[in-house]
Amino acid sequence: MQFASRESLVTARERFASLTSDASTEALRTLSDELFAVAGVIARERTLRRYLADPASSEQKRRRLADTLFGGKIADSTLDTVQGLVASRWSRGADLVDAVETLAREAALAIAEQDGVIEDVEDELFRFARTLSAEPRLRDLLADEGQPVDGRLGLIDGLVDGKVQPVTQQLLHQVVRLPRGRGLDALVERLADLAAQRRGRSVARVTAAAPLTAEQERRLAEDLSRIYGRSMDVQVELDADLLGGLVIRVGDEVIDGSVASRLAAARRQLAGQSQT
């Protein structure tokens, strides 16, 4: 997102947090479902998206268009949220869709928070993202918008039904319904990050050659929390090709302490020496 869109999204999330702070689970579920539905409509209708995000159009006109489209079809709180979004400035129409999706996800994650299962949801989303990364055929099938959406949702349900929290399943459904040409594994990983953020934590993605013990994970999380100055969750995936050591990714920063990388560095050094 460009600056104008990022600023609008920050404001929208702050306003949304205030709106939903004391909302019931049922109200949050309605809000989430309806915002996801609105995102789907705006994403599919390019002309509509352009008008709703057009900075040359007055705020009043954009609000009126949103009311014409969605008034009487969604709850008042959902309509207020949508009107607040279209009244903001967006660099691109796609950024408006992103914003509606983000608030829908926030509402769903607020349900998990109220139910005391937000940590479970974070872990389930992370592990499903790893599954998608490891299974490109599955990822391609789920993202293929040329196939009926009901079939793709059925595939998701066959994998996770009864094995994950309802909020996790709802979020996975929405990713499959509206991939918008984005990588599903990256989208699901982003959802796991949003769940961590609701817990006031950041996420360190750790790749190891062998499983870590619970004590090792705890100590690593403490060390990373001290280094980065904020609470950290550690999510571990295995890759035997590393041979040993760890690769740690926090945001865009990568700390590669694997044996494989050290061997590669040693080979490069030897190759350089042999040429001198």
Stockholm file with secondary structure:
# STOCKHOLM 1.0

chainA/1-276         MQFASRESLVTARERFASLTSDASTEALRTLSDELFAVAGVIARERTLRRYLADPASSEQKRRRLADTLFGGKIADSTLDTVQGLVASRWSRGADLVDAVETLAREAALAIAEQDGVIEDVEDELFRFARTLSAEPRLRDLLADEGQPVDGRLGLIDGLVDGKVQPVTQQLLHQVVRLPRGRGLDALVERLADLAAQRRGRSVARVTAAAPLTAEQERRLAEDLSRIYGRSMDVQVELDADLLGGLVIRVGDEVIDGSVASRLAAARRQLAGQSQT
#=GR chainA/1-276 SS CCHHHHHHHHHHHHHHHHHHTTCCHHHHHHHHHHHHHHHHHHHHCHHHHHHHTCTTSCHHHHHHHHHHHHTTTSCHHHHHHHHHHHTSCCSSHHHHHHHHHHHHHHHHHHHHHHTTCHHHHHHHHHHHHHHHHHCHHHHHHHHCTTSCHHHHHHHHHHHHTTTSCHHHHHHHHHHHHCCTTCCHHHHHHHHHHHHHHHTTCEEEEEEESSCCCHHHHHHHHHHHHHHHTSCEEEEEEECGGGCSSEEEEETTEEEECCHHHHHHHHHHHHHHHHTC
#=GC SS_cons         CCHHHHHHHHHHHHHHHHHHTTCCHHHHHHHHHHHHHHHHHHHHCHHHHHHHTCTTSCHHHHHHHHHHHHTTTSCHHHHHHHHHHHTSCCSSHHHHHHHHHHHHHHHHHHHHHHTTCHHHHHHHHHHHHHHHHHCHHHHHHHHCTTSCHHHHHHHHHHHHTTTSCHHHHHHHHHHHHCCTTCCHHHHHHHHHHHHHHHTTCEEEEEEESSCCCHHHHHHHHHHHHHHHTSCEEEEEEECGGGCSSEEEEETTEEEECCHHHHHHHHHHHHHHHHTC
//
